[in-house]
Amino acid sequence: MGRIRTVKPELFTHEGLYELEKACKLPVRLAFIGLFTACDRLGRFRWEPNRLKLAILPYDKKLDFDAVLAALASGRFVFKYVEHGQGYGCIPSWRQHQIIGTREKRSDIPEPPCICT
């Protein structure tokens, strides 16, 4: 289920995201912002490209969301890790950009390596 998140205006002028999008020709800026709504309170998400695509960019029929996630990972905007055979992701800069209220449920996603904490 998606969550309500905030987006800082500076995100729309983030040069690194823009350059990555230009280089890979994929909608990484919008996908990155959309990932905020897929993350739990700690900036973690299940690395399920098909489900994420349906939640974030459902009308982009021919879009390979696995390629979008791979591009974001190559730019270090997201980090992929595996626990017990299941893929997960996190946004390393999550705490710099999101302040989560106390009413949101605890994370049920395993803790990532130190890169995202």
FIRO-912693 format. One line per field, with one value per residue: residue number from 1; residue in one letter; chain; z, x, y of N, C-alpha, C, O in turn. Coordinates in nm, 4 decimals. Layout:
// residues N
k	[NUM_...]
r	[a_...]
c	[A_...]
n.zz	[Z_...]
n.xx	[X_...]
n.yy	[Y_...]
ca.zz	[Z_...]
ca.xx	[X_...]
ca.yy	[Y_...]
c.zz	[Z_...]
c.xx	[X_...]
c.yy	[Y_...]
o.zz	[Z_...]
o.xx	[X_...]
o.yy	[Y_...]
//
This chain:
// residues 117
k	[1_2_3_4_5_6_7_8_9_10_11_12_13_14_15_16_17_18_19_20_21_22_23_24_25_26_27_28_29_30_31_32_33_34_35_36_37_38_39_40_41_42_43_44_45_46_47_48_49_50_51_52_53_54_55_56_57_58_59_60_61_62_63_64_65_66_67_68_69_70_71_72_73_74_75_76_77_78_79_80_81_82_83_84_85_86_87_88_89_90_91_92_93_94_95_96_97_98_99_100_101_102_103_104_105_106_107_108_109_110_111_112_113_114_115_116_117]
r	[m_g_r_i_r_t_v_k_p_e_l_f_t_h_e_g_l_y_e_l_e_k_a_c_k_l_p_v_r_l_a_f_i_g_l_f_t_a_c_d_r_l_g_r_f_r_w_e_p_n_r_l_k_l_a_i_l_p_y_d_k_k_l_d_f_d_a_v_l_a_a_l_a_s_g_r_f_v_f_k_y_v_e_h_g_q_g_y_g_c_i_p_s_w_r_q_h_q_i_i_g_t_r_e_k_r_s_d_i_p_e_p_p_c_i_c_t]
c	[A_A_A_A_A_A_A_A_A_A_A_A_A_A_A_A_A_A_A_A_A_A_A_A_A_A_A_A_A_A_A_A_A_A_A_A_A_A_A_A_A_A_A_A_A_A_A_A_A_A_A_A_A_A_A_A_A_A_A_A_A_A_A_A_A_A_A_A_A_A_A_A_A_A_A_A_A_A_A_A_A_A_A_A_A_A_A_A_A_A_A_A_A_A_A_A_A_A_A_A_A_A_A_A_A_A_A_A_A_A_A_A_A_A_A_A_A]
n.zz	[0.0000_-0.0795_0.0629_0.2120_0.1382_0.1692_-0.0557_-0.1179_-0.2683_-0.3871_-0.4916_-0.7482_-0.8956_-0.8843_-0.9879_-1.0213_-1.0424_-1.2722_-1.4633_-1.4603_-1.5580_-1.8140_-1.9204_-1.9087_-2.0264_-1.9055_-1.6912_-1.4311_-1.2403_-1.1743_-1.0979_-0.8746_-0.6932_-0.6730_-0.5483_-0.2843_-0.1819_-0.1678_0.0232_0.3598_0.6970_0.7448_0.5092_0.3504_0.1096_-0.0682_-0.3163_-0.5786_-0.8851_-1.0766_-0.9206_-0.8069_-1.0350_-1.1160_-0.9071_-0.9224_-1.1892_-1.3661_-1.6239_-1.8114_-2.0301_-2.1750_-2.0230_-1.8541_-1.5375_-1.3780_-1.5006_-1.4471_-1.1662_-1.1527_-1.2747_-1.0900_-0.8739_-0.9765_-0.9783_-0.7121_-0.5730_-0.4750_-0.2869_-0.3230_-0.1526_-0.0246_0.1691_0.3130_0.0617_-0.0534_-0.2290_-0.1358_-0.1006_-0.0276_0.0469_0.0643_0.1422_0.2875_0.5553_0.5453_0.4002_0.4749_0.7331_0.9547_1.0966_1.4228_1.4136_1.2057_1.1135_1.2444_1.0755_0.8749_0.7228_0.6704_0.8256_0.6424_0.5149_0.6548_0.4821_0.4480_0.6934]
n.xx	[0.0835_0.0525_0.2074_0.1646_0.3872_0.6361_0.7833_1.0735_1.1239_1.3764_1.4388_1.3389_1.5195_1.7516_2.0629_2.2123_2.0189_1.8908_2.0990_2.1459_1.9005_1.9073_2.1248_2.0484_1.8031_1.5564_1.2676_1.3782_1.3689_1.0949_1.0290_1.1964_1.0896_0.8363_0.9050_0.9311_0.6754_0.6443_0.8135_0.8824_0.8669_1.1367_1.2650_1.2850_1.2109_1.0365_1.2074_1.0613_1.0154_0.7955_0.5607_0.6204_0.6314_0.3622_0.2487_0.3745_0.4310_0.2031_0.0878_0.2832_0.3394_0.5440_0.7650_1.0521_1.0757_1.2617_1.4971_1.4879_1.5142_1.7690_1.9186_1.8822_2.0101_2.2694_2.3358_2.3526_2.1273_1.9434_1.9719_2.0302_1.9614_1.9793_1.7952_1.7440_1.6844_1.5079_1.4672_1.5408_1.5200_1.6624_1.6619_1.9386_1.9637_1.7401_1.6759_1.7580_1.5669_1.3062_1.0657_0.9106_0.5978_0.4870_0.2770_0.2851_0.3203_0.5627_0.8622_0.8600_1.0489_1.3631_1.6649_1.8954_2.2384_2.4923_2.4912_2.2444_2.1594]
n.yy	[-0.1169_0.2215_0.5133_0.8359_1.0904_1.3507_1.5875_1.7566_2.0766_2.1057_1.8614_1.8444_1.9823_1.8403_1.7753_1.5383_1.3330_1.4226_1.4084_1.1330_1.0403_1.1503_1.0111_0.7372_0.7338_0.6801_0.7131_0.8114_1.0166_1.0651_0.8058_0.7710_0.9558_0.8428_0.6042_0.6818_0.6617_0.3926_0.3076_0.2016_0.3296_0.3576_0.3932_0.1697_-0.0861_-0.3489_-0.5225_-0.5499_-0.5308_-0.5474_-0.5110_-0.2636_-0.1029_-0.1143_0.0278_0.2767_0.3718_0.2992_0.3317_0.3275_0.1220_-0.0262_0.0031_-0.1032_-0.1695_-0.2867_-0.2143_0.0576_0.0594_-0.0559_0.1449_0.3554_0.2373_0.2187_0.4843_0.5280_0.6082_0.4372_0.1340_-0.2066_-0.5098_-0.8458_-1.0711_-1.3788_-1.4880_-1.3082_-1.0048_-0.6718_-0.3147_0.0058_0.3555_0.5385_0.8099_0.8649_0.9561_1.2170_1.3405_1.2714_1.2896_1.0967_1.0355_0.9250_0.7493_0.5715_0.2305_-0.0051_-0.1118_-0.4036_-0.5064_-0.6536_-0.5308_-0.3357_-0.3569_-0.1414_0.0821_0.2080_0.2947]
ca.zz	[0.0000_-0.0859_0.1797_0.1822_0.1688_0.1256_-0.1519_-0.1112_-0.4015_-0.4432_-0.5606_-0.8890_-0.9626_-0.8473_-1.1101_-1.0332_-1.0956_-1.4103_-1.5474_-1.4705_-1.6480_-1.9491_-1.9638_-1.9259_-2.1001_-1.8288_-1.6029_-1.2955_-1.1455_-1.1280_-1.0293_-0.7434_-0.6089_-0.6495_-0.4515_-0.1490_-0.1369_-0.1495_0.1367_0.4957_0.7763_0.7501_0.3739_0.2941_0.0257_-0.1298_-0.4520_-0.6644_-0.9963_-1.1381_-0.8287_-0.7946_-1.1591_-1.1100_-0.8074_-0.9477_-1.3291_-1.4232_-1.7627_-1.8984_-2.0633_-2.2207_-1.9343_-1.7740_-1.4086_-1.3283_-1.5546_-1.3724_-1.0355_-1.1746_-1.3006_-0.9616_-0.7932_-1.0324_-0.9359_-0.5655_-0.5165_-0.3992_-0.2601_-0.3204_-0.0684_-0.0219_0.2976_0.3040_-0.0761_-0.0970_-0.2566_-0.0716_-0.1341_0.0644_-0.0024_0.1612_0.1890_0.3404_0.6778_0.5114_0.3249_0.5272_0.8765_0.9612_1.2208_1.5120_1.3940_1.1011_1.1723_1.2417_0.9555_0.8781_0.6258_0.7397_0.8258_0.5383_0.5585_0.7109_0.3840_0.4560_0.8306]
ca.xx	[0.0000_0.1282_0.2040_0.1764_0.5212_0.6639_0.8927_1.1345_1.1344_1.5105_1.4467_1.3075_1.6367_1.8664_2.1411_2.2518_1.9050_1.8696_2.2053_2.1206_1.7866_1.9549_2.2173_1.9843_1.6780_1.4486_1.2070_1.4288_1.3283_0.9595_1.0325_1.2579_0.9890_0.7333_0.9546_0.9062_0.5446_0.6551_0.9031_0.8297_0.9104_1.2826_1.3180_1.3065_1.1027_1.0581_1.2609_0.9683_0.9988_0.6620_0.4656_0.6558_0.5892_0.2159_0.2156_0.4391_0.4162_0.1186_0.0476_0.4006_0.3274_0.6663_0.8748_1.1147_1.1038_1.3860_1.6027_1.4799_1.5760_1.9122_1.9772_1.8856_2.1152_2.3999_2.3599_2.3549_2.0066_1.8861_2.0658_1.9623_2.0211_1.9015_1.7852_1.6660_1.6427_1.4161_1.5317_1.4901_1.5933_1.6497_1.7085_2.0415_1.9470_1.6034_1.6637_1.7826_1.4541_1.1749_1.0405_0.7937_0.5217_0.4929_0.1615_0.3111_0.3615_0.7043_0.9075_0.8692_1.1538_1.4914_1.7595_1.9979_2.3754_2.5081_2.4801_2.1140_2.1168]
ca.yy	[0.0000_0.3448_0.6016_0.9783_1.1400_1.4868_1.6020_1.8888_2.1380_2.0878_1.7328_1.8647_2.0402_1.7581_1.7533_1.3988_1.2585_1.4664_1.3519_0.9895_1.0226_1.1811_0.9064_0.6059_0.7534_0.6192_0.8143_0.7865_1.1207_1.0356_0.6761_0.7910_1.0211_0.7425_0.5059_0.7318_0.6130_0.2474_0.2829_0.2024_0.4446_0.3625_0.4082_0.0363_-0.1369_-0.4787_-0.5071_-0.6218_-0.4369_-0.5488_-0.4474_-0.1217_-0.0368_-0.0986_0.1298_0.4059_0.4135_0.1940_0.3534_0.3141_-0.0204_-0.0921_0.0386_-0.2092_-0.1063_-0.3450_-0.1281_0.1839_0.0344_-0.0768_0.2771_0.4266_0.1738_0.2564_0.6220_0.5250_0.6675_0.3269_0.0250_-0.3360_-0.6132_-0.9702_-1.1406_-1.5022_-1.5092_-1.2025_-0.8774_-0.5511_-0.1944_0.1186_0.4846_0.5790_0.9482_0.8740_1.0381_1.3577_1.3952_1.2349_1.2840_1.0106_1.0458_0.8093_0.6614_0.4720_0.1022_-0.0419_-0.1809_-0.5494_-0.5380_-0.6714_-0.4195_-0.3463_-0.3275_-0.0059_0.1903_0.2751_0.3239]
c.zz	[0.0000_0.0392_0.1338_0.2272_0.1217_0.0289_-0.1412_-0.2522_-0.4676_-0.5204_-0.7107_-0.9667_-0.9275_-0.9735_-1.1302_-1.0901_-1.2416_-1.5036_-1.5660_-1.5685_-1.7933_-2.0042_-1.9929_-2.0044_-2.0372_-1.7314_-1.4563_-1.1954_-1.0885_-1.0510_-0.8886_-0.6469_-0.5752_-0.5487_-0.3075_-0.0942_-0.1146_-0.0280_0.2687_0.5703_0.7833_0.6115_0.3051_0.2109_-0.0263_-0.2742_-0.5433_-0.7817_-1.0570_-1.0495_-0.8135_-0.9187_-1.1585_-1.0140_-0.8472_-1.0900_-1.4057_-1.5714_-1.8622_-1.9348_-2.0951_-2.1316_-1.8542_-1.6406_-1.3419_-1.3769_-1.4832_-1.2364_-1.0482_-1.2001_-1.1709_-0.8704_-0.8450_-0.9947_-0.7856_-0.5005_-0.4370_-0.3833_-0.2524_-0.2282_-0.0632_0.1174_0.2781_0.1648_-0.1323_-0.1177_-0.1881_-0.1197_-0.0254_-0.0041_0.0997_0.2191_0.2553_0.4577_0.6536_0.4525_0.3832_0.6795_0.8909_1.0978_1.3003_1.4895_1.2872_1.1627_1.1570_1.1129_0.9760_0.7756_0.7000_0.7245_0.7176_0.5977_0.5955_0.6112_0.3976_0.5978_0.8792]
c.xx	[0.0891_0.1105_0.2163_0.3146_0.5342_0.7816_0.9449_1.1464_1.2707_1.5244_1.4218_1.4241_1.7647_1.9439_2.1804_2.1410_1.8793_1.9737_2.1871_2.0063_1.8273_2.0402_2.1449_1.8539_1.5600_1.3935_1.2498_1.3863_1.1897_0.9551_1.0910_1.1588_0.8775_0.7758_0.9334_0.7762_0.5445_0.7403_0.8281_0.8897_1.0621_1.3467_1.3486_1.1850_1.1383_1.1011_1.1778_0.9325_0.8585_0.5582_0.4935_0.6115_0.4386_0.1747_0.2641_0.4162_0.3285_0.0854_0.1629_0.4167_0.4598_0.7872_0.9231_1.1562_1.2272_1.5047_1.6054_1.5469_1.7267_1.9831_1.9879_1.9928_2.2533_2.4373_2.3652_2.2387_1.9278_1.9935_1.9863_2.0373_1.9269_1.9094_1.6955_1.6071_1.5477_1.4940_1.4613_1.5725_1.5758_1.7027_1.8085_2.0218_1.8107_1.5908_1.6915_1.6575_1.3165_1.1739_0.9078_0.7279_0.5239_0.3788_0.1847_0.3678_0.5117_0.7361_0.9056_0.9716_1.2865_1.5837_1.8658_2.1370_2.3864_2.4896_2.3499_2.0728_2.1737]
c.yy	[0.1247_0.4288_0.7465_1.0240_1.2847_1.4866_1.7448_1.9467_2.1167_1.9565_1.7490_1.9261_1.9645_1.7210_1.6086_1.3122_1.2941_1.4044_1.2015_0.9627_1.0478_1.0666_0.7744_0.6128_0.6771_0.7237_0.7982_0.8934_1.0915_0.9041_0.6909_0.8554_0.9221_0.6376_0.5512_0.6735_0.4620_0.2114_0.2799_0.3222_0.4615_0.3733_0.2767_-0.0055_-0.2756_-0.4566_-0.5977_-0.5311_-0.4333_-0.4809_-0.2980_-0.0445_-0.0132_0.0120_0.2692_0.4575_0.3132_0.2111_0.3423_0.1669_-0.0887_-0.0645_-0.0818_-0.1471_-0.1654_-0.2618_0.0068_0.1679_0.0150_0.0564_0.3565_0.3686_0.2122_0.3998_0.6387_0.5992_0.5638_0.2208_-0.1039_-0.4316_-0.7335_-1.0307_-1.2613_-1.5224_-1.4051_-1.0734_-0.7620_-0.4322_-0.0914_0.2436_0.5370_0.7198_0.9719_0.9706_1.1861_1.4226_1.3679_1.2363_1.2111_1.0237_0.9156_0.7111_0.5546_0.3447_0.0784_-0.1156_-0.3317_-0.5993_-0.5490_-0.5504_-0.4407_-0.3319_-0.1782_0.1069_0.2696_0.3097_0.4538]
o.zz	[0.0718_0.1113_0.0280_0.3409_0.0438_0.0317_-0.1540_-0.3462_-0.5902_-0.6053_-0.7912_-1.0897_-0.9397_-1.0561_-1.2433_-1.1761_-1.3238_-1.6105_-1.6748_-1.6519_-1.8837_-2.1212_-2.0910_-2.0446_-2.1066_-1.6926_-1.3689_-1.0772_-0.9668_-0.9504_-0.7940_-0.5320_-0.4618_-0.4723_-0.2179_0.0239_-0.0495_0.0178_0.2867_0.5097_0.8231_0.5983_0.2119_0.2385_-0.0281_-0.3467_-0.5797_-0.7781_-1.0861_-1.0979_-0.8081_-0.9078_-1.1957_-1.0378_-0.8102_-1.1086_-1.5000_-1.6385_-1.9834_-1.8763_-2.0464_-2.1632_-1.7939_-1.6318_-1.2583_-1.3031_-1.4611_-1.1957_-0.9648_-1.1525_-1.1444_-0.7976_-0.7659_-0.9809_-0.7358_-0.3876_-0.3439_-0.4564_-0.1824_-0.2260_-0.0943_0.1763_0.2314_0.1509_-0.2493_-0.0346_-0.1832_-0.1733_0.0580_-0.1007_0.2098_0.3334_0.2765_0.4578_0.7338_0.4548_0.3455_0.7451_0.8443_1.2010_1.2481_1.5415_1.2803_1.2522_1.0690_1.0496_1.0815_0.7463_0.7828_0.6245_0.7033_0.7153_0.5676_0.6538_0.3618_0.6194_0.9927]
o.xx	[0.1889_0.0114_0.2725_0.3546_0.4523_0.8671_0.8693_1.1762_1.2798_1.6126_1.4781_1.4262_1.8743_1.8952_2.1821_2.1656_1.8499_1.9395_2.2102_2.0152_1.7864_2.0284_2.1766_1.8000_1.4769_1.4667_1.1665_1.3694_1.1708_0.8851_1.0408_1.1466_0.8299_0.6935_0.9193_0.7670_0.4543_0.7386_0.7258_0.9563_1.1110_1.4687_1.4289_1.0720_1.2551_1.0376_1.2199_0.8306_0.8077_0.4769_0.4012_0.5599_0.3921_0.0762_0.2023_0.3851_0.3756_0.0570_0.1417_0.4988_0.4851_0.8989_0.8431_1.2592_1.2900_1.6012_1.7124_1.6269_1.8033_2.0946_2.0911_2.0590_2.3447_2.5551_2.3807_2.2496_1.8549_2.0924_1.8852_2.1603_1.8083_2.0171_1.5824_1.4938_1.5103_1.5769_1.3385_1.6820_1.4857_1.7787_1.7695_2.0599_1.7711_1.5034_1.6520_1.6435_1.2196_1.2676_0.8046_0.7950_0.5593_0.3832_0.1099_0.4521_0.5772_0.6483_0.9449_0.9792_1.3189_1.5801_1.9195_2.1525_2.2953_2.4733_2.3461_1.9588_2.1480]
o.yy	[0.1307_0.4165_0.7744_0.9994_1.3336_1.3980_1.8411_1.8731_2.1103_1.9433_1.6748_1.9219_2.0191_1.6438_1.5600_1.2276_1.2074_1.3538_1.1487_0.8726_0.9750_1.0302_0.7071_0.5097_0.6186_0.8147_0.7743_0.8634_1.0934_0.8929_0.6302_0.8129_0.9181_0.5872_0.4680_0.6400_0.4092_0.0972_0.3459_0.4061_0.5672_0.3637_0.2721_0.0345_-0.3146_-0.3799_-0.7075_-0.4621_-0.3250_-0.4021_-0.2167_0.0668_0.0945_0.0819_0.3690_0.5752_0.2496_0.1118_0.3474_0.0963_-0.1989_-0.1054_-0.1534_-0.0803_-0.1004_-0.2413_0.0636_0.2523_0.0634_0.0778_0.4181_0.4426_0.2358_0.4327_0.7502_0.6470_0.5978_0.2183_-0.1101_-0.4341_-0.7219_-1.0401_-1.2475_-1.5683_-1.4137_-1.0364_-0.7557_-0.4490_-0.1007_0.2364_0.5759_0.7452_1.0865_1.0573_1.2707_1.5449_1.4337_1.1909_1.2592_1.0231_0.8098_0.5996_0.4570_0.3498_0.1342_-0.1742_-0.3814_-0.7186_-0.4639_-0.4787_-0.5506_-0.2991_-0.1003_0.2212_0.3874_0.3509_0.4938]
//
